[in-house]
Amino acid sequence: AGDVEVYETGTVRKSLLLFIPDVWGWNTGRVRSIADDFAKRGHLVVIPKVLPPFEGGTDGDALPPNFNISERFGDVMPLLKGEWGPGAVVPKAVKVLEHYKEKGVEKAAVYGFCYGGWIGFHLASEKQCVPIVCGVSSHPSIHLEGVVGGDPTELAKKQTCPWLFQPTGVVGAEGADPDMYDAEGSLVKELEALFPGKNKTTRYSDEVHGFVTRGAITNGFAAGQGEKTKAAITKAVAEVASYLESSFK
């Protein structure tokens, strides 16, 4: 897609589902399996390779599979403020949209996992060559905007589409996603002011951050294990599929 390498699945059509993966990159956990699942549901899905690899990365992108981010977040911070930041990554996503517009795509949705939700929020904060009809983020990390000195709430005010959030954990507990993603949270309130009744949020209180792509994986840094997590993944993906179906109508 231009000079951005992508994983593409599904047949070219007038709508595009653009995945923005987490900090393990374009072949993280089960992200490609999820993309293939959405392709079977009738979507054209693209996962761009957008993060220069750190310590070899995963399949040439982002972090290596066993990188423990909870123990080594300090090593990631400079990347988030530099070549992994929105200023460097969003233009690559824009190139992907431009490429698929040339192929006949007329509208898109963005699905960001963890860190990818932050990048997707930036992408959807401006009108693009292909209209973005909705955004989705499983275990969103839009709060990274605050970590690098910005304001997530101000970014919410700039959104050009509604969002579905799937935060994890019990609010206030260690590792849980903050309450900004809940119905009474700051981000959802701003989004509801822009797109009343079109936003949705479901908190997966029993799951840990990263479970959709990295829960119950056998190779790499896992985010939860067991049959309960597998069932939650199935539920989360089905919820996203339903939201996309209504948004693309």
Order of alpha helices (4+ residues) and beta strands (2+ residues): beta-beta-alpha-beta-alpha-alpha-beta-alpha-beta-alpha-alpha-beta-alpha-beta-alpha-alpha
